[in-house]
Amino acid sequence: MKRVILICLCVLGVNSFAQTNQDLIKHYEAYYKQMKNQGDVQGVISGLTHLNVLAPTQARQDTLAMIYMSEGKYIQALNTIGIDHKVDDSDIAVEVKAVSLKSINEYERSIVHFEELYKRNPEVSVAYELAEVYLQTQKLDQATKYTEFGLANSKDNMGKTFYETQQPYQVPVKAAFMYLKALIKFNENKTENIDAAVAILDEALKLAPNFNLAQLSKNALLQQKPQPEKKN
């Protein structure tokens, strides 16, 4: 008799736990939806984190990582989904890994994910990221490959936003690729190629006179040129 009672209590306990778990899932689904409606990012993160604990899915995990990345919390994004390359990763997961690793200066590790993104969808914007990370790692042939692709496929309505000033600004994406081309040219020979790099930057500035980063780079290159000796 005692054994029967114990079994019944166990069954009731399991059913009660399942019911409680479902109630919690419904609560956090409603909470998550409400936080989205209110535009409360921290609330959205909290809601998704609870849902991932209660009923984990890859889609929720990827979404949470994307939100972290969008908020500039790159370490948290990577802690959520990891950094390893997986062939069955969603497009969101691949983008989060690529962008987050690049943003924390892990350029070498970001390359495999940007290459995967490019393989899935060879867009000009991804080519720019690849050209930039290859330039950062001094793989100039690869940087040139993606820069030339970007220049050949840039459209007049495509822009690239830069953030080094207090107020972000946008330039034509073709000018952005010309900026990278100038840096590649300079890195090929930092003594002989200053004038050639400056000439390319001048072309970029013709397309985008507001291109502050190109102007700063031009000024820095000109300062590296040997100055003529002053006559007594």
N, C-alpha and C positions, 0 to 999 in steps of 0.2 A: 504493500500500500504506500509506504514512504517513497519507494522508487517511482511509482506512478505519479505521485504528487511532485517529486523533484523534476521529472521529465516535463510535466505540465508547466511548471514554473519556468523551466528553461525555454520552452516554446513560447510562452507569453513574453519572456524577456527579449527574445530575438525579434518577435513581432513588434514589440514596443520600441526597440532600437531602430528597426527599419522604418517604422512610422515617424519616429523623431527625426531620423536622418532625412526623410522625404520632406518633412515640414521645414527643416533647416534649409534644404535646397530651394524650396519654393520661396522661403523668406529672402534668401540672398539673391535669387533671380529677380525678385521684385525690387530689392534694394539696389542691385546693379542697374536695373532699368531706370529707376528713379534718379540715381546719381548721374547717369548719362543724360537724362532729360534736364538736369540742373547744371550740367557742365562741370560737375565736381570731379576733377581728375583723380584726386586722392581717394575719394569715395568709390570711384570706378575701380581703381587698383585694389582697394580693400575688398570690394564685392567679388571681383574675379579671383582674388587670392583665396577667399573662403570657398568659393565654388570649386576651385582647383583641388582643394583639400578634400572636400566632400564628394565631388564627382569629377575627377580629373579627366579632361579630354585634351587632345593635341591642339584643337582649334582654340580652346580657351587659353592654353599655355602660350600659344603663338600670339594671340591677341594681347595678353598681358605683357609679353616681351615687347611688342610693338609700341604699346602705350609708354612703357618705361623708356624706350629709345626716343620716342617723340618728345618726352620730357627732359631729354638730355641725361637720363640715368642709365648710362651705357653698361656699367658693371652689373647693375640689377637686371638689365635686359639679358645679358650673357649668362648670369647666374640662373636665370629662369629657363633658358633653352640650351645652354651649353655652347661650345665653340667648335665642336667637331663637324666635319663635312659629312652629310648624310644624303644619299641619292634620293631618298623619299621625303626630304624636307619640303614643306610648303614654300611657295614663293615668299610669303611673309617671313618665315623663319630664315631663309637664305639672306633676305635683305637685312633683317635685324642683325644677323651675325656679321655680314660684310660691313655695314655702316658703323656698328658699335665697335668692332675691332679697329677700324680705321680711325674712329674718333678718339680712341685711347692710344693711338700711335702704334698699334700692332699691325703695321702695314703688311708684313710678310704673311701673317695669318689671315688677313682680310682678302688677299688675292684669290685664294681658291673659291671663296664665296662669291666675289664679284665675277669671276670667270664662269661660275655656275649660273649666275643671273644673266650674264651676257649670252650664254649658250641657250638659255630658255627664251630670252627675248633680247636680241641685239639692238638695243636702243642707244641713241646718241648719249643720253644722260649716263648710262652705265659705262659706255666707252670713255667718257670723261673721267669717271671715278677710277677706271682701270689705268688710264694714261697717267693719272696723278699718283696712284700708289706705286706704279712701276717707276715713275720718275723719283719718288721718295726712296725707293730701294735701289736706285741707280741701274735699273735694267732698261737702258735707253732704247734698245731695239724694240722691245715690247711697248714702251711708252710711245715711241714714234708710230708704231703700227696702229694703236688706238687713236692717237691724235690725228693721223691721216684719215682714218675712218670717220672721225667726227667732223673734220673739215669738209670731207666729200659729201657728208649726209646732213649737214646743218641746213636748216630752213630759216627763212627770214623771221618767222614768227616764234622761233625757239629762243628762250632766254636762260641765263644762268645767274643765280643770285649769289652775291658775296657779302660777307658779314664782318669784315675787318674794321669797318668804320662804325661809329655810333649808330648810324642809320643804315640798315641794309639797303643795297642797291642792286639793280639788275642790268646786265649787258647782254648783247646778242651772243648766243652760244658760240658762234663762229669766232668772235673776238676772244672768248675764253679759251678756245682751242689754240688760237694764235699765241696767246700768252704762254700756254704750256709748250708750244713749239719753240718759242724763244728761250725758255728755260732749258729745254732739251739741247738746243743748239749751244747754249753757253756751257752746259755740263759736258758736252762732247770735247771741248777744249777751252778751259777757263782763261787761258791767256790769249789765244788767237781769235776766239769767236765773240768777243764783246761787241764789236761793231755790228756783226751779223745779227746777234740777238737783239740789239737795240733797234735795228732796222725793222725786225719783225714786230717788236713792241710798238713801234711807230705806226705800223699798219693796223695793229689792234686798236690803238688810240684813235685812229681815223674813223674806225667803225663805232667806237664807244668812247667819246671824249671824257665821259664821267668815270672811266675805268681806273679807279684810284690805285688798285693793286698793281696794275700794269705800269702806271706812272711811278709808283714807289720803286718797282723793280728796275725800271729804266734809270732812275736817279742813282740807285745803288750800283748798277753796272757801270755807269759813267764815272762814278767815284773810284772805281777800281782801275780805270785806265791810267797809265803812267802820265803824270803831268809834266809838261815841258819845263825845263829848267829856266828860272828867271835870270835874265841878263843883268849884270851889274851896271 
